[in-house]
Amino acid sequence: MVRRLLLAVVALALTAGMLVVPGAQRADAASCRIERVVSHGSRGDGVLCVERRLLEIGYIDRSVDTYFGTRTRDAVERLQRNRGLRVTGFVGEQTARSIGIWGPTVPTHRPIEQRRIGTSINGNPIWAFRYGTPGGTRVVAVGQIHGNEPGGAQIAAYLRVQRTPGGIDLWGVDTVNPDGWRAQRRTNVRGVDLNRNFNSGNWVYSGAGTGSYSGPSAASEPETRAMQGFLDSVRPRLMVVWHQVGRHVDDNRSVANYGLLRRYSTVTGYPIRSTPSCTTCGGTLTSYVNRRVSGATAFTVEMPTDFTYRTARTHAMAFLDLAGRA
């Protein structure tokens, strides 16, 4: 039921062009420019600029990249229909002017590193994108680990179009569970809840036959091992993971800096409280970091199902605020 409601809300909002930040429709709100046509099959900075702008004004709700694929074309066609433009599926001068990105080219916000940290059971890559200042405070934003909770991936996507403040070494992982994301299922394809599978020192065998199955042993899943290896190499001072079963900051007392949870609560208005299903459960992603990285603060934020682009922006900015204080 939750999945159907979320998909319905997102589909309706995208169709109506409603997932917007107030004022984002203004031409002067655009953060990049193009000078030539970009279309299906195009690659490069021009595509990145178009996708960033479509994300900013609410026509896509996914990660941006440098390839103009089918989903980008579909988003452009929706935009053109909604604005009374000729529906071509490509972005030429008329369409680019309508969203304020036609003109002399300026640099776009590209990752300084794109790392394939592993592969899912079905062979789908797990990516981490790096922004900001190498050598700065290392922070990690994880959009999704449960495949039927897609909202956090919008937050990760927003962080990829927002300039990272100086002194912050930011890594973003859209999803730890690409197979589950594609199937809109909580677990990976072997029925394992990846957020119960980490070798965090408190893993326990549990939940067989349910959506919270821990797996047969700690780190039994390739997705888990990929994320563990990545975190062992990055060793973040701050990590936030977004889920969707509430509207609160999970009351995690094992963090090094509990003040960061209070700050996140203040900025977003989300209260700090326990998540009945998992505040003390074992083998979680956050417990892996808190137990293995000295001085780290890793915690979960539970998001509502009525997710909007404005929600993504609020939480992305809260994360950047914490990154500057970690």
Secondary structure, DSSP 8 states (H G I E B T S, - for coil): -HHHHHHHHHHHHHHHT----TTTTSGGG----B-S-B-TT-BSHHHHHHHHHHHHTTS--S---SB--HHHHHHHHHHHHHTT----SSB-HHHHHHTT-BSS-------SEEEEEEE-TTS-EEEEEEEE-TTSEEEEEE--SSTT--HHHHHHHHHTTS---TTEEEEEES-S-HHHHHHT-SS-TTS--GGG---SS------TTSTT---SSTT-SHHHHHHHHHHHHH--SEEEEEE-SSSEEE--TTSS-HHHHHHHHHHH---EE--TTTTT-SS-HHHHHHHHSTT-EEEEEE--SS--HHHHHHHHHHHHHHHTT-
